[in-house]
Amino acid sequence: MNTIESALDRAQIFVTATGNKDIITLKHMKSMRDGSVVCNIGHFDNEIQVDLLDKDPTIKKENIKPQVDKLRREVSVSVCVGLTVRKKVHYG
């Protein structure tokens, strides 16, 4: 078990299942490795700060399918960082 802060430079898949608010913040997501995947399997959709992602003008969003977005952030003139966010997962 690690804190998210200690895993940001190593991990590429981040899953929340706590039911708590703001577990993965915008700051966390901006520090993740290129190609990281973020998803929430809890009952609430506020564990990941998706609302702040949606408002951030430096992030470009491409909808892959319902509830799945691919986000890209330019970090320099020639480098982009990508992040896939699975907003909600509901099991039957």
OpenMM code with the backbone's topology and positions (N, CA, C; nanometers):
from openmm import Vec3, app, unit

residues = "MET ASN THR ILE GLU SER ALA LEU ASP ARG ALA GLN ILE PHE VAL THR ALA THR GLY ASN LYS ASP ILE ILE THR LEU LYS HIS MET LYS SER MET ARG ASP GLY SER VAL VAL CYS ASN ILE GLY HIS PHE ASP ASN GLU ILE GLN VAL ASP LEU LEU ASP LYS ASP PRO THR ILE LYS LYS GLU ASN ILE LYS PRO GLN VAL ASP LYS LEU ARG ARG GLU VAL SER VAL SER VAL CYS VAL GLY LEU THR VAL ARG LYS LYS VAL HIS TYR GLY".split()
positions = [
    Vec3(0.0848, -0.1160, 0.0000),
    Vec3(0.0000, 0.0000, 0.0000),
    Vec3(0.0903, 0.1235, 0.0000),
    Vec3(0.0547, 0.2197, -0.0830),
    Vec3(0.1270, 0.3460, -0.0927),
    Vec3(0.0282, 0.4613, -0.0918),
    Vec3(0.0786, 0.5795, -0.0665),
    Vec3(-0.0036, 0.6972, -0.0888),
    Vec3(-0.0020, 0.7273, -0.2378),
    Vec3(-0.1008, 0.7976, -0.2858),
    Vec3(-0.1036, 0.8317, -0.4281),
    Vec3(0.0170, 0.9180, -0.4648),
    Vec3(0.0557, 1.0060, -0.3755),
    Vec3(0.1703, 1.0938, -0.4027),
    Vec3(0.2981, 1.0134, -0.4266),
    Vec3(0.3167, 0.9049, -0.3523),
    Vec3(0.4387, 0.8253, -0.3685),
    Vec3(0.4334, 0.7353, -0.4913),
    Vec3(0.3160, 0.7155, -0.5491),
    Vec3(0.3020, 0.6268, -0.6645),
    Vec3(0.2914, 0.7005, -0.7976),
    Vec3(0.2797, 0.8314, -0.7963),
    Vec3(0.2557, 0.9073, -0.9195),
    Vec3(0.3633, 0.8870, -1.0255),
    Vec3(0.4871, 0.8705, -0.9860),
    Vec3(0.5952, 0.8569, -1.0840),
    Vec3(0.6179, 0.7126, -1.1286),
    Vec3(0.5451, 0.6164, -1.0686),
    Vec3(0.5636, 0.4748, -1.1034),
    Vec3(0.4383, 0.4105, -1.1612),
    Vec3(0.3260, 0.4389, -1.1039),
    Vec3(0.2009, 0.3721, -1.1430),
    Vec3(0.1406, 0.4355, -1.2681),
    Vec3(0.0568, 0.3588, -1.3365),
    Vec3(-0.0148, 0.4134, -1.4513),
    Vec3(-0.1634, 0.3846, -1.4459),
    Vec3(-0.2077, 0.3060, -1.3494),
    Vec3(-0.3501, 0.2792, -1.3322),
    Vec3(-0.3870, 0.3179, -1.1898),
    Vec3(-0.4854, 0.4060, -1.1787),
    Vec3(-0.5298, 0.4565, -1.0486),
    Vec3(-0.6795, 0.4311, -1.0369),
    Vec3(-0.7205, 0.3572, -0.9337),
    Vec3(-0.8604, 0.3207, -0.9134),
    Vec3(-0.9028, 0.3669, -0.7750),
    Vec3(-1.0143, 0.4385, -0.7683),
    Vec3(-1.0680, 0.4786, -0.6384),
    Vec3(-1.1895, 0.3925, -0.6052),
    Vec3(-1.2024, 0.3594, -0.4786),
    Vec3(-1.3160, 0.2805, -0.4317),
    Vec3(-1.3439, 0.3131, -0.2859),
    Vec3(-1.3263, 0.4393, -0.2491),
    Vec3(-1.3343, 0.4775, -0.1079),
    Vec3(-1.4697, 0.5338, -0.0667),
    Vec3(-1.5388, 0.5997, -0.1587),
    Vec3(-1.6611, 0.6713, -0.1229),
    Vec3(-1.6332, 0.8097, -0.0683),
    Vec3(-1.5062, 0.8482, -0.0605),
    Vec3(-1.4683, 0.9799, -0.0091),
    Vec3(-1.4479, 1.0792, -0.1229),
    Vec3(-1.4583, 1.2061, -0.0915),
    Vec3(-1.4478, 1.3122, -0.1918),
    Vec3(-1.3013, 1.3505, -0.2173),
    Vec3(-1.2718, 1.3827, -0.3446),
    Vec3(-1.1424, 1.4377, -0.3862),
    Vec3(-1.0235, 1.3486, -0.3510),
    Vec3(-1.0357, 1.2210, -0.3758),
    Vec3(-0.9260, 1.1269, -0.3512),
    Vec3(-0.8154, 1.1489, -0.4537),
    Vec3(-0.8543, 1.1631, -0.5808),
    Vec3(-0.7575, 1.1963, -0.6862),
    Vec3(-0.7882, 1.3384, -0.7314),
    Vec3(-0.6923, 1.4266, -0.7078),
    Vec3(-0.7126, 1.5682, -0.7366),
    Vec3(-0.6575, 1.6053, -0.8741),
    Vec3(-0.6915, 1.7245, -0.9175),
    Vec3(-0.6380, 1.7760, -1.0432),
    Vec3(-0.4858, 1.7821, -1.0374),
    Vec3(-0.4323, 1.8219, -0.9232),
    Vec3(-0.2865, 1.8270, -0.9064),
    Vec3(-0.2252, 1.6878, -0.9241),
    Vec3(-0.2888, 1.5853, -0.8665),
    Vec3(-0.2412, 1.4481, -0.8851),
    Vec3(-0.2396, 1.4122, -1.0336),
    Vec3(-0.3516, 1.4390, -1.1023),
    Vec3(-0.3636, 1.3986, -1.2419),
    Vec3(-0.2623, 1.4697, -1.3309),
    Vec3(-0.2304, 1.5938, -1.2986),
    Vec3(-0.1314, 1.6665, -1.3772),
    Vec3(0.0099, 1.6139, -1.3521),
    Vec3(0.0288, 1.5375, -1.2454),
    Vec3(0.1601, 1.4812, -1.2126),
    Vec3(0.1760, 1.3362, -1.2571),
    Vec3(0.0698, 1.2771, -1.3116),
    Vec3(0.0750, 1.1358, -1.3510),
    Vec3(0.1552, 1.1166, -1.4783),
    Vec3(0.2018, 0.9950, -1.4969),
    Vec3(0.2780, 0.9583, -1.6160),
    Vec3(0.1888, 0.9624, -1.7397),
    Vec3(0.2513, 0.9828, -1.8533),
    Vec3(0.1805, 0.9824, -1.9807),
    Vec3(0.1102, 0.8487, -1.9999),
    Vec3(-0.0146, 0.8533, -2.0425),
    Vec3(-0.0909, 0.7322, -2.0686),
    Vec3(-0.1577, 0.6714, -1.9474),
    Vec3(-0.1555, 0.7403, -1.8341),
    Vec3(-0.2174, 0.6865, -1.7129),
    Vec3(-0.3681, 0.6727, -1.7294),
    Vec3(-0.4249, 0.5788, -1.6544),
    Vec3(-0.5689, 0.5546, -1.6540),
    Vec3(-0.6194, 0.5798, -1.5129),
    Vec3(-0.7282, 0.6569, -1.5036),
    Vec3(-0.7886, 0.6894, -1.3749),
    Vec3(-0.9340, 0.6455, -1.3802),
    Vec3(-0.9792, 0.5715, -1.2784),
    Vec3(-1.1205, 0.5332, -1.2759),
    Vec3(-1.1709, 0.5227, -1.1328),
    Vec3(-1.3018, 0.5275, -1.1220),
    Vec3(-1.3696, 0.5207, -0.9937),
    Vec3(-1.4686, 0.4050, -0.9993),
    Vec3(-1.4582, 0.3133, -0.9041),
    Vec3(-1.5547, 0.2040, -0.8993),
    Vec3(-1.6474, 0.2159, -0.7782),
    Vec3(-1.6402, 0.3293, -0.7099),
    Vec3(-1.7260, 0.3520, -0.5946),
    Vec3(-1.8663, 0.3932, -0.6361),
    Vec3(-1.9496, 0.4177, -0.5381),
    Vec3(-2.0885, 0.4548, -0.5634),
    Vec3(-2.1056, 0.6019, -0.5983),
    Vec3(-2.0056, 0.6826, -0.5699),
    Vec3(-2.0154, 0.8258, -0.5928),
    Vec3(-1.9162, 0.8675, -0.7003),
    Vec3(-1.9461, 0.9746, -0.7707),
    Vec3(-1.8580, 1.0191, -0.8782),
    Vec3(-1.7768, 1.1420, -0.8388),
    Vec3(-1.7590, 1.1648, -0.7097),
    Vec3(-1.6820, 1.2820, -0.6662),
    Vec3(-1.5446, 1.2452, -0.6092),
    Vec3(-1.5047, 1.1206, -0.6240),
    Vec3(-1.3733, 1.0784, -0.5743),
    Vec3(-1.2601, 1.1331, -0.6610),
    Vec3(-1.2898, 1.1558, -0.7894),
    Vec3(-1.1951, 1.2123, -0.8845),
    Vec3(-1.2443, 1.3530, -0.9185),
    Vec3(-1.1561, 1.4498, -0.9195),
    Vec3(-1.1961, 1.5890, -0.9453),
    Vec3(-1.2213, 1.6141, -1.0950),
    Vec3(-1.3203, 1.5440, -1.1490),
    Vec3(-1.3545, 1.5566, -1.2906),
    Vec3(-1.4065, 1.6966, -1.3210),
    Vec3(-1.4784, 1.7560, -1.2268),
    Vec3(-1.5317, 1.8907, -1.2501),
    Vec3(-1.4199, 1.9916, -1.2753),
    Vec3(-1.3088, 1.9798, -1.2029),
    Vec3(-1.1956, 2.0695, -1.2250),
    Vec3(-1.1233, 2.0372, -1.3553),
    Vec3(-1.1172, 1.9091, -1.3910),
    Vec3(-1.0591, 1.8714, -1.5207),
    Vec3(-1.1371, 1.9354, -1.6349),
    Vec3(-1.2706, 1.9290, -1.6236),
    Vec3(-1.3559, 1.9844, -1.7286),
    Vec3(-1.3398, 2.1353, -1.7433),
    Vec3(-1.3054, 2.2042, -1.6360),
    Vec3(-1.2921, 2.3502, -1.6377),
    Vec3(-1.1516, 2.3985, -1.6727),
    Vec3(-1.0525, 2.3090, -1.6722),
    Vec3(-0.9136, 2.3490, -1.6945),
    Vec3(-0.8893, 2.3761, -1.8432),
    Vec3(-0.8559, 2.5007, -1.8799),
    Vec3(-0.8377, 2.5345, -2.0220),
    Vec3(-0.7113, 2.4752, -2.0839),
    Vec3(-0.6190, 2.4232, -2.0024),
    Vec3(-0.4957, 2.3658, -2.0573),
    Vec3(-0.5138, 2.2199, -2.0975),
    Vec3(-0.6312, 2.1637, -2.0703),
    Vec3(-0.6566, 2.0224, -2.0973),
    Vec3(-0.7575, 2.0092, -2.2100),
    Vec3(-0.7209, 1.9311, -2.3102),
    Vec3(-0.8087, 1.9022, -2.4235),
    Vec3(-0.8726, 1.7661, -2.4013),
    Vec3(-1.0046, 1.7581, -2.4226),
    Vec3(-1.0785, 1.6360, -2.3936),
    Vec3(-1.1319, 1.5747, -2.5228),
    Vec3(-1.1153, 1.4431, -2.5351),
    Vec3(-1.1713, 1.3665, -2.6462),
    Vec3(-1.2573, 1.2562, -2.5864),
    Vec3(-1.3855, 1.2555, -2.6197),
    Vec3(-1.4739, 1.1516, -2.5682),
    Vec3(-1.4513, 1.0231, -2.6469),
    Vec3(-1.4175, 0.9157, -2.5764),
    Vec3(-1.3926, 0.7858, -2.6381),
    Vec3(-1.5231, 0.7077, -2.6519),
    Vec3(-1.6000, 0.7051, -2.5451),
    Vec3(-1.7335, 0.6443, -2.5419),
    Vec3(-1.8025, 0.7005, -2.4180),
    Vec3(-1.9317, 0.6732, -2.3967),
    Vec3(-1.9987, 0.7305, -2.2797),
    Vec3(-1.9215, 0.7050, -2.1502),
    Vec3(-1.8986, 0.8107, -2.0757),
    Vec3(-1.8306, 0.8085, -1.9461),
    Vec3(-1.6807, 0.7814, -1.9545),
    Vec3(-1.6217, 0.7820, -2.0735),
    Vec3(-1.4772, 0.7619, -2.0880),
    Vec3(-1.4210, 0.8736, -2.1750),
    Vec3(-1.3289, 0.9505, -2.1187),
    Vec3(-1.2655, 1.0610, -2.1902),
    Vec3(-1.1148, 1.0411, -2.1939),
    Vec3(-1.0543, 1.0786, -2.3054),
    Vec3(-0.9089, 1.0834, -2.3142),
    Vec3(-0.8711, 1.2304, -2.3065),
    Vec3(-0.7818, 1.2625, -2.2135),
    Vec3(-0.7433, 1.4012, -2.1887),
    Vec3(-0.5973, 1.4203, -2.2261),
    Vec3(-0.5684, 1.5348, -2.2865),
    Vec3(-0.4304, 1.5659, -2.3233),
    Vec3(-0.3976, 1.7053, -2.2745),
    Vec3(-0.2756, 1.7182, -2.2255),
    Vec3(-0.2273, 1.8457, -2.1732),
    Vec3(-0.0917, 1.8728, -2.2349),
    Vec3(-0.0783, 1.9889, -2.2960),
    Vec3(0.0499, 2.0235, -2.3544),
    Vec3(0.1429, 2.0711, -2.2432),
    Vec3(0.2584, 2.0063, -2.2322),
    Vec3(0.3550, 2.0450, -2.1293),
    Vec3(0.4738, 2.1188, -2.1887),
    Vec3(0.4884, 2.1125, -2.3184),
    Vec3(0.5877, 2.1928, -2.3894),
    Vec3(0.5414, 2.2013, -2.5340),
    Vec3(0.6146, 2.2690, -2.6161),
    Vec3(0.5725, 2.2865, -2.7544),
    Vec3(0.5578, 2.1524, -2.8270),
    Vec3(0.6421, 2.0549, -2.7959),
    Vec3(0.6399, 1.9294, -2.8700),
    Vec3(0.5973, 1.8079, -2.7877),
    Vec3(0.5613, 1.8266, -2.6621),
    Vec3(0.5291, 1.7132, -2.5762),
    Vec3(0.3872, 1.7282, -2.5225),
    Vec3(0.3099, 1.6222, -2.5366),
    Vec3(0.1768, 1.6186, -2.4764),
    Vec3(0.1715, 1.5023, -2.3785),
    Vec3(0.0930, 1.5171, -2.2748),
    Vec3(0.0734, 1.4118, -2.1761),
    Vec3(-0.0717, 1.3687, -2.1855),
    Vec3(-0.0954, 1.2386, -2.1934),
    Vec3(-0.2314, 1.1879, -2.2058),
    Vec3(-0.2773, 1.1165, -2.0804),
    Vec3(-0.4069, 1.1221, -2.0560),
    Vec3(-0.4674, 1.0592, -1.9397),
    Vec3(-0.6050, 1.0118, -1.9816),
    Vec3(-0.6397, 0.8891, -1.9497),
    Vec3(-0.7736, 0.8388, -1.9773),
    Vec3(-0.8489, 0.8332, -1.8459),
    Vec3(-0.9685, 0.8915, -1.8444),
    Vec3(-1.0489, 0.8952, -1.7225),
    Vec3(-1.1780, 0.8193, -1.7462),
    Vec3(-1.2018, 0.7201, -1.6647),
    Vec3(-1.3286, 0.6478, -1.6636),
    Vec3(-1.4080, 0.7087, -1.5500),
    Vec3(-1.5092, 0.7857, -1.5841),
    Vec3(-1.5778, 0.8654, -1.4836),
    Vec3(-1.6628, 0.7820, -1.3873),
    Vec3(-1.7418, 0.6914, -1.4405),
    Vec3(-1.8304, 0.6156, -1.3527),
    Vec3(-1.8315, 0.4708, -1.3984),
    Vec3(-1.8323, 0.3823, -1.3033),
    Vec3(-1.8493, 0.2403, -1.3338),
    Vec3(-1.9619, 0.1908, -1.2438),
    Vec3(-2.0653, 0.1377, -1.3046),
    Vec3(-2.1767, 0.0853, -1.2261),
    Vec3(-2.1952, -0.0611, -1.2606),
    Vec3(-2.2030, -0.1425, -1.1603),
    Vec3(-2.2240, -0.2849, -1.1808),
    Vec3(-2.3648, -0.3198, -1.1374),
    Vec3(-2.4312, -0.3986, -1.2200),
    Vec3(-2.5655, -0.4380, -1.2125),
    Vec3(-2.6366, -0.4716, -1.0944),
] * unit.nanometer
topology = app.Topology()
chain = topology.addChain("A")
for resn in residues:
    res = topology.addResidue(resn, chain)
    for name in ("N", "CA", "C"):
        topology.addAtom(name, app.Element.getBySymbol(name[0]), res)
